């Protein structure tokens, strides 16, 4: 397999550092360049703790990508930065792996149309953990049989968006499958007590120190409760999915929304 050169945007962030460490262990994926607003001028390996790599974190994204000419661009920043960077990415027509959340459904659909029109491969996923993808898959199956579900997602307080992209995609999947809307006759004494509402699925967001990324989908039926839960205890749990996505979008460049499309998981 040909060596895949990656340019990483958001290299100084928590996910960025984890990706640097993961690429360091890969045989056929290499880090060719990196950008961030933080740690500019420092070596990515020193920032991530794997030792000097000779890849310096840069701030001028356009200049760096033009010089490096990577095979795949990975963006793990935040929604506002991604919105600013996307026109540049699309202009270069380089395959993308996007783990940044916070884009609306309309923005994701616009990205899909742009990528398909220009023939650019792109993986955009709210969660790269294989267990999280299975949790969403099992929730779609449960939606065919059980009456009602609510989603509770838990993240660290530094997470920029709420609810999480995983929770939104889970609720969208449930809405697509179930035949009738859920009914809810409860009255809120405090505004927001029932959480956000996507379709007829309530989503509750928890932000606390000590958490990484966790979600449970609680189903209620006649006389029974089913809980489907996934816990990412470390950001290393996302790395197999990220590496898989880099290889997939390079080898088969098309638009993939969610890791389930990368691994070919169907409901």
Buried (B, 14 or more C-beta within 10 A) or exposed (E): EEEBBBBBBBBBBEBBBBBBBBBBEBEEBBBBBBBBEEBEEBBBBBBBEBEEBEBBBBEEBEEBBEEBEBBBBBBBBBBEBBBEBBEBBBEBEBBBBBBBBBBEEEBBEEBBEBBEEEEBBBBBBBBBBBBBBBBBBBBBEBBEEBEBBBBBBBBEEEBEBBBBBBBBBBBBBBBEBBEEEBEEEEEEEEEEEBBBEBEBBBBBBEEEEEBBBBBBBBBBEEEEEBEBEBBBEEBEBBBBBBBBBBBBBBEEBBBBBBBBBBBEBEB
